[in-house]
Amino acid sequence: MDKLRVVQVGCGERGQLHTEAMLAAGVIDLVVLCDLDAGRLQAAGERFGITRLYGDMAAMIRQEQPELVDIITPPTLRVAVVEPALEAGAPAVLIEKPIALKPSEARRLVELGRERLIAVNTQYQWMPHWQRFWALLAERALGEVRLLRASTRCNILEQGPHILDLALKAASLSGLPEPEWVLAAASGLEYFGDIPVPADLSAIVGLGEARLYLNAGPSAPAVPERRIFITSSKSKSAVIPAVCGFL
Ligand SMILES: NC(=O)c1ccc[n+]([C@@H]2O[C@H](COP(=O)([O-])OP(=O)(O)OC[C@H]3O[C@@H](n4cnc5c(N)ncnc54)[C@H](O)[C@@H]3O)[C@@H](O)[C@H]2O)c1
């Protein structure tokens, strides 16, 4: 089988997990790495035995002609990196969650994605337990879904994209329409890295006659048997895994 020819932009903490996973997948030819930070680039190259390293993304794409550009830059840099990648000839890009920090940026990415494939890495939905759950929903094993509840004790930027992705996937498989309206309230201040983010968020999303209740932060219900704390270098608070419930 031909392997997918991939180049990677960004060799930070998350980027190195991508490199590891790409190399382990067996179906990907990860040919080169790129980072603006020469020290990080060198360290990642040495760690993974990748010797072809670039500081300039556009030059790399033009030279290497990849089939996929895997972009793992901070959330403040989305359109600023994706647009030049497409201009340099990237046929498809994978970006990390969150898709963007501003609606204007998200809309621009949607526009750019009409011409080329832009995928956002919200990986939970591909995990085996979720795959089993998707099959149950698709065959309507749970009956009609009228209420979805998705919550995380982390802030909206830390785990919000994941729970929203899972909840909307569940809604779609249950035959519910796309979100029609959102009523939301946010309070408090926290940081995701250096990015200010509401400490707590509650939202109701209208999906036809059904409703999605979303909580990110202390307003999320506790899950008594699921208090596994993962410390996050990015967040000032401890991270509790996201939980989704369906009625
Ligand atoms: N899906 C998940 O579960 C998950 C988990 C953790 C992080 N993330 C996401 O991954 C992204 C990256 O996180 P991180 O912690 O690795 O960030 P980071 O800041 O540690 O690393 C980003 C790297 O990108 C490089 N970079 C920036 N602009 C560049 C450019 N134009 N060309 C080349 N390199 C460039 C920087 O020099 C840096 O080394 C974030 O969006 C974060 O939200 C997702």
The ligand as a Gaussian input file, in Angstrom:
#p B3LYP/6-31G(d) Opt

LIG

0 1
 N       -6.564000      17.568000      20.274000
 C       -6.078000      17.619000      21.505000
 O       -6.466000      16.850000      22.392000
 C       -5.014000      18.633000      21.842000
 C       -4.218000      18.440000      22.981000
 C       -3.212000      19.388000      23.255000
 C       -3.044000      20.483000      22.412000
 N       -3.867000      20.632000      21.315000
 C       -3.725000      21.791000      20.415000
 O       -2.490000      21.698000      19.721000
 C       -2.059000      23.021000      19.343000
 C       -0.576000      23.188000      19.637000
 O       -0.338000      23.032000      21.035000
 P        1.157000      23.016000      21.624000
 O        0.990000      22.881000      23.076000
 O        2.020000      22.008000      20.926000
 O        1.672000      24.494000      21.234000
 P        3.142000      25.071000      21.348000
 O        3.014000      26.548000      21.380000
 O        3.899000      24.373000      22.431000
 O        3.852000      24.619000      19.966000
 C        3.527000      25.200000      18.743000
 C        4.771000      25.213000      17.860000
 O        4.403000      25.777000      16.584000
 C        5.502000      26.535000      16.107000
 N        5.043000      27.467000      15.074000
 C        4.210000      28.525000      15.209000
 N        4.018000      29.135000      14.015000
 C        4.745000      28.458000      13.112000
 C        4.960000      28.603000      11.708000
 N        4.373000      29.573000      10.991000
 N        5.777000      27.726000      11.076000
 C        6.377000      26.728000      11.787000
 N        6.204000      26.545000      13.120000
 C        5.398000      27.390000      13.774000
 C        6.064000      27.210000      17.369000
 O        7.384000      27.651000      17.195000
 C        5.926000      26.084000      18.403000
 O        7.100000      25.294000      18.509000
 C       -3.015000      23.984000      20.083000
 O       -3.984000      24.467000      19.186000
 C       -3.688000      23.125000      21.138000
 O       -4.999000      23.550000      21.432000
 C       -4.831000      19.711000      21.020000

